């Protein structure tokens, strides 16, 4: 079956509870241009309370038989963001119209300004994404999910989580992931799974390096070294994945920065269409390779 043409109407279910966990918050709507302001606001919300973990589910209407699942994970430096952001609503509606079951999740956000707490935020984000997958698979019959065709897509911090889901030893095996301007701390983890990767990155990205370096390039050097570890961006991930025999494709956008699918006025940029089409082709090839 082809999953590359929009043949389905879409049914949406919002704010579905998939779990609870202690944390600072699970949503803060902001844009890249407002990072400093959102971080300042977050400084005053440092009390840990039990958080509801929710997702929005998009189902192809009148589908027959189980369909592939894509888990979408928004970005926001592990500090801000929301599952209902414009790019991820667009992703979910588009892929559901192709016949996928799609879900966009919220996860725990926030950290104290220390390196170890930032790494903790990465881990809790990954735990929440695993919990969302577990919830969806527990309801696979109800939602019409094909458990053998599981995919994930994340942007920025969400891509870090998606890469972790694929390669950090999760019991749920993903066929492929879409890495949108993400990073890894240790590319040797790529040997842990046969998951395929399609990556997108701007070569002028000042938030996550295309090759290697410290994230948040506009921050003063002493701040980055205090808070952050050196990371490896999409070009290194692609190179190391290929070395290990994984299927990997990398699309580099000349002159483009971070969040390259979103225009300065926060509308979708033309790159969103390119990314969607390339993802659809890549995921379709994964589904067909399983059948051959």
N, C-alpha and C positions, 0 to 999 in steps of 0.2 A: 504494500500500500504506500502511496506517495503522501508525504507530509510537507509538500512544497507549494501547494496552491490553497488560497483561502476559500474553502468550500463550506464552512460551518458558521452558523450563528453562535454566539457565545453567551453562556449563562455565568453570572458572577455571584459569588458568596463572599461577603466581606467580614473581617474581624472575627474569624473563627479561632477559638481557643485551642491551641495545641499543647499547652503546658504552662507551668508556673515555675519561677525561679527567683532567688534573691538578687537584686541589682539596683542600680541607680535609676534607670529609665529604659524604655524600649523605643522611644520615638523623640526626635527633635527635628522639625522641619526647617531646613535652612539650605542655602546654596553655597557653592564654593566661595563666592565673593563675600560671604558672611561668616566664614569660619571663625575669625577672631571674635566676633560678637557672640556667636553661638557657644564658643568655648568659655567666654566670660560669663554668660548666663548659666552655663553648666557648672561653674565653680560654686554656685550657691545651691546646688542640688546634689549634695554628697551624702545624703542619708540613704542607707540600703534598706529597701523594703521589698516585699514579695511582689513580683512583677507578673502580669499576665502576658503570655507569649501568644501572639496572634498572627494569622496569615489571611491573605485574600486568595480565594480559589477561583480559577477561570476554567469552565468546562465547555468543550465543544458540544453543541446541542445536537440531539438525535444521532449520537455516534453509535456505531455497532462494534462490539468487542472491546477488549482492553486497548488502551492507548498509551503511548509513551508519556512519561512525566518529566517536566522541567521545573526544577526549583530555582527561583530567582532570588538573589540576595543583594540588596542595595548597598551602596557605599556611604562614606561620610567619616572616614578617619577613625572609626570605632567611637565616634563622639556624637554625631548627629545623623539624620536621615530618617526615611520612613518608607514602608512598603508601597505606599500609594503615590510615590513620586512619579512624575510624568513619564520618564523613560521606561520605568518598570511596568506601569500600567500599559504602555504601548507594546512592550515586549510580550506581556502576558496575553493581551487581547489578540495580537498578531499570531502567536504560536498556537493559541487555543483555536483560532479560526482555521489553522492548518490541520487540526485534529489532535494536538497534544492536550493533555491535562497540564495546566500551569498553575504555579503557586508563588506568590510573592510574600516573603516573611519579614516580620519585625523580630529583632533579637536584642539582647541586652547591650546597652551603650554606656560609655563613660568610664573614666579611669582617673586616678590621681596622677599628677605629673611626675611619674617615675617610670623608668624603663621596665621594671618588673611588673608594674601594674598595667602598662600598655600591653605587654605580652599576655597578661591574665585576660585582658579584654579580648584579645585574639582568640584565646582558648574558650572563653565563655560564648563568644559568637559561634564558634565551631560546635560546641555542645548544643546550642540552641538549634542550629541548622540540622544536626543529627536528630534531635528530638522532633523537629518538623517532618523530616523524612520518615522517621519511625511512625509518627501519627498518620501520615498519608498512606503508608504501606499497610498499616493496621486497618485502614478503610479502603483498601484497594478495590474490593468488589463493589462497594458503594459508589466510588468515584470513577470506576472503569479504568484503573491503572494497570499497565503492563509492567510487572515487577522485573522483567528482564531488560527493559529499556528505560533506564533512569539517567537523567542528565541534570546538570546544574550550570547556572550562569551567574557570575557575580561581577560587579564593577568596583574597582579600587579596594576598599576594605572588604567588600563582599567577594571580590575575586580571591583575596587572601583566604577567606573562609572556604570558598569553593575548591581551591587548590588543596587546602587541608582536608576537606571531605574526601577528595580523591586519593590523596597520597599519605595521609597520616595514620593509616591503619584502620579506617572505619570499617565496621562489619558490612555495611551496605556498599555494594560495588556499583560505581557509576560507569556507564559506557563512554561518556565524553563530557567535557566541561568547556564552557566559554569563559576565558580569562580576559576581562576588560580592564586593561591597565592596572594589573595587580602585581604582587611580588611574592617571593619566597625567601625564607631565611636560610634554608638548607636544600639545595637542589639534589642532594644525594637521596632525598626522600622519594624522588621520581621513580626509583627502582622498586617501590613498594606496591605498585599497581600498574595494570596495563591500560589505564584510562587514557583516552585520546584527548588532545588539547587543541583548541583553536584560540588564538590570542590576537588582541587588537591593542595598539599603543601609538600614541603620538610621539614623534622624535624630539619634540620641544617640551615634553612633559616636565614641569618643575616640581610636581608633587610626588610622583613615583618615577624613579629613573628607568629609562628603557633598558639600560644595561645593568649597572650596579652602582651603589652609592647609598647615601642617606635619604630617606623620604623628606618631604616638606622642604624643598630646596630654598624657599624664600625665608625660612627661619634662620636666625643666627647660628653659626656653626657650633658654638658651645651649647646651645639649647638642643640641637639635634643630637650631639654626641652624648649629652646627659640623658635624654629621653629615649633615643632611638638606637637601634642596631643597624648595621649595614645590611642592605637587602639586595636581592637579585630580581631584576625586572624581566619583562616578557621576552626580550631578545636572548637573555641567558637561559631562561626557562625553555624556550624553543630549542636552542642549541643543545642543551643537556638532555632534553627529552628525546631528540633525534638520536643522540649518541647511545641512548639506552633502548633504541628500537621502538619507541612509541610513535604513533602517528601524531604529528604536530604540524600546524600551519600558523604562520605569523603574518599579520597585516600591519605594516607600519605606515602611519599617515604623516607625510612630510609637513613640517611647520606647525603641527597641531600640538596642543597641550593636553592637560588632564580633562577628564569627563568630555571627551571629544564628540560625544553624541548629543551634547546640549549646547545651544547657542547662548551668547551673552545675555539675552533677554529671558533666558530660562526655558525657551521653547526648544523643540527638538531640532537638531542640526541635520543637514542632509546625510551626514555619516550614519545616522541611526538606520536609515533604509539599507545602506550598504552592509552594515553589521548584521542586521536581521537576515538578509538574503544569504550572506556567507554562512551564518550559523545554520540556517535551514538546510542548505546544501550539505554542510559538513555532518550535521546530525542525521540527515537522510542516508548519507553514505554509510554511517555507522550502523543504522538499522538494517540496511541492505546487506552489509558485510556479515551480519549475524545469520542471515538467512541463507547465504551462499555456501 
